[in-house]
Amino acid sequence: MSYTSVHKFQNGPGVERVIHQENSTVKWMGFDRILIEAGTSIEYDAPGREAVLVLQSGTFSATATYQGKSYQGMKGERGNPFDDMPYAIYLPPEGVVMITAVTDLEFRIFTVKCKEGNPPHFIQPKDVEVGEPGNEALRMKRQYRHIFGAPGKKNDNITKLLIVGESVSCQGGWVGYPAHKHDFDNHEEYPLDEIFSFRLRTPSEKGGYLLQHSYGLLEDGERWDELQVIESDDYALGLGYGYHTSMAAPECYEYLLWGLGGEEKIYKVKFDGRFDASNF
């Protein structure tokens, strides 16, 4: 049995349904991707689910409609997610957004089963909470960007269920260390799906890679380890179980787009007890 599902993008134009319950280990979440060319438009909706669309690159304008009301004025530009802060659109169940590409563009999208959402909402870079925790000498310093944060964090009241953000590693550094998990409903953790999507900044055109490690410890059942080698920007991972963390190879940088969702928006995670999470 594989606990981590790995999904390679097809890179075709339009909407690609990358991760869903039938092809992954996640129970509640999904992951979509939009690629459209300059001068074209596309309509996106996710019936029965709330969605968060995060711009990866390009220039766009968009209008959302929900319950007979129009939400206009959504527009933004992003060169790349290593250097530029995100723009994002929150779309409730039964909401629809029309996106027009001024230049070629890409959105990556998290969805989760949801009965009733909040009104559409547009996030600009000024709305994002940014921090740089960790120890650079130990290659654990990173930048986080909370787009729609966990309870008590930035923009936590906009989504009903989704928690979405970005992280960028230092050169050759870790993201999400020590590893954490959220499998069980107890005083330490709460069951949440998590989906990762990656980008790499490499030292040359020859490329590079990052390592994604997922694992279970004996105290939580069977011991298992799964290691994925990510060598391009064309992958997303469904993480339904276990501890997870990732790191870039020396000279490389990792961009991680992450989303979490479950039956309720309760954020409790358990860290690998072999390490002191307060140090990082």
N, C-alpha and C positions, 0 to 999 in steps of 0.2 A: 504493500500500500504506500502511495506517495501522499505526504501531508501537504506538500507545496505544489501548486499548479503553475506551470510556466507557459506563457502565451506570447507568441511572436506576432507582431503586427503584419498585416497583409499589404499595407501601404497603398491601398487603392483610394480613389477619390470618394468623398461622401462620408457617411456614418458607418463605422465598423463596430459591431457588437463583439468586444474582445473577450470579456469574462462574464459568465452568468452561472446560475446554479447547476445547469446541466453539464458544464465542462470544467468545473473547478471544485475545490473543497470549501468554498465560502457558502454560507447559508442564506444571507440576507442581501449582500452587496452585488453590484455589477460594475463593469468598467467599459466605457465606450471611447471612441476616438473619432474626431472629425478632421478631415483634410479637404480643403477647398482652394481653388485657384483664384487669383486676383480677378475681380470683376464679376464674380458669381455669388449666388446666395444659396442658403440651405435652411430648411426648417428642421428643428429638433424638438422632440418631446420624449418623455419616458412615462407612459401611463401607469398609474399605480405605484410610482416611485418618486421620491424627491431626488434632485440631481444638482451637482456642482460642476460647472464647466470652468476649467482653468486654462487660460491662454498660455501656449508654449512659445509661439513665435508668430509674427505677422501683425498687420493692422486691420482692425475690424470696426464695424458699427452693428448694433443689434437692438431689436425691440422685442419685448416679451409681452404676452397677453395671458390674463388669468381672470376668470370669473367676470368676463366682459370688460375688463379694464386693461388699458395699454400702459406699458412701462417703457418709456423711451429714453434717449440720451445715453445709452450704453455705447461707449467707444473707447478704444485703447490701442496701444502699440507696444510690442515687446520684441527686442532683438533676439535675446536668448535668456534662459532661466538662470544661468550662472551669474550674469552681470545685472539683470533687470528684475525688479520686483513684479509680482503677479497682478493680473487683472482676472476677476472671476465673476461668474454669474450663478446665483442661486435660483433654481427653478422648482416650484412645488409640483406635486402630482396634479395632473390635468393642465399644467401650464405648458405654454408653447413659446419658443424663442425663434425668431428669424434673424440669422446672422448673414451679414454681407461682408465679403472679403475685399478690402482695399488693395492688399497685397496677398500673396499666397500665405495661408495661415494653417495653424494646427491648434485644436483644443483637445485636452484629455479630460475625461469626464467620469466622476464617481456617481453611482446611483445606489439607492437602498429602498427596500420595500417600505412603503409609508402610506397610511390611510388619509391623512390630512396634513398639509403643509402650511407654511407661512407665505405671504406675498413674495413675488420675485424681488431680488435684491442684487445690486451691482457693487462689486468691491473694486476699488482702485488701490494703487500702491500705498497711498497715504493711510488707508484703512487697515493695513496689515501690521500685526505685531511682530517685531524682529528682535532676536536675541542671539548672543554668541557665547554659549556656555562651553565648558570642557577645558581640557589641558592640552595646549598645543605641543608641548614637549613630549607627551605620550601619544600624540597623533589622534587625539580625541576631541579637539576643538572643532566646532561646526557652527554654521549659521542656521537658525530655524526661522521660519516665517509662518505664523499662525494666520491662516486665511479665515477659517471658521473653526474657532477653538473649542476645546473641551469645556465642560461647565467650569465657570470661573475665569476663563481665558477670553481673548479678544473675539468679538462677534459671535459669542456662544448662543445668543438668543435668536439668531437669524434662521438657522436650520433647526428642524425638529429632531433629526437623528444623526446626520452626517457630521463628522469631525475631519477637517481637511487642512493640510499644510504642506510645506516644502522644507527640505533640509539640504545644505550644501556642505560637503566635507572640506577640511583642509587638505593640502596636497598629501596623498598617500594616507588619508585618515579614515577614521571610523564614523559611521552614522548610526545612532541608536545603540550605543554601547554604555553599560552592559546590556546584553540582550534582555528582552522582556516578553511577557506573554499575557494573554487574557482569554483563557479557555473556560473557566469555571465561575459559577455564581456563588461567591463566598466573601469573607471579609477582606481578602487580599486582592481579588480580581473580579471582573464581570465579563461575560462572553461577548466578544466583538469580533467581527470579521475585520481583516485589514488587507488592503491592496496596495502594492508598491508599483511604481513605474519609474524608470531610470533614464538618466542621460550621463554621458561620459565626456570629460575634457581630457584629452590625451596629449603627451609631449610632442608628438609628431603625427604626420599623416599615416604612419605605420600602425597607429592604433594603440590600444591598451585594454584594460579590463578592470572589473570590480568583482568582488566575491560576496554573495548573499548566503548566509548560514542560517538554517532553521534546524531546531533540535528539540528533543524531549529528554527530561531527566528521569532517573529511576523513581524518584519520590512522587512523580506524577504519572507513573505507569511505565510502559515499555520504553527503554532507551533507544533513541533513533537519531540519526543525523542526515541532513540533506544539504548539499552544497551546490549552488548554481554559479557558473562563471558567465558574467554578462559582458559581452564585448562590443555591443552597439546600443543605439538609442531605441531599438525596436522591440522592447520587451515590457511586459507587465506580469506581476506575480500575484496569485491569490493565496493568502495566508490564513487558513482556517484554524490551524492548531500550532501550538508549540512556541518556544522562544525564537526570536529572530533578531538579527543584526546584520550589518554589511560594512564593507570597507573597500576603498579604492587601492589599486596597486600603487607602489611608489611612482612618483611623478604624475599620477593621474588625480583628477578630482571627480567626485560623485555628486550628481544632483539626484535627489530622491523626492518624488511626488508621492505623498501618502494620504490615504483616506481610511477611516474607520466607521463602522456602523453596525447596529444590532437592533434588538427589539426595543430598547430604550437607550437614551443618551446618558449612560453612566460610564464614567471613565475611571476604572481601577485596573492597574497593571501590576504584575508581579515580576520583579527583576531576578535574574540569576543570582541566587544567594551566595555564590562563591566570590562575588565582587561587591564592593561597597559603592552603590549607585550615587551616594552623596558626593563622592570624589570627582564625578564626571559631569 
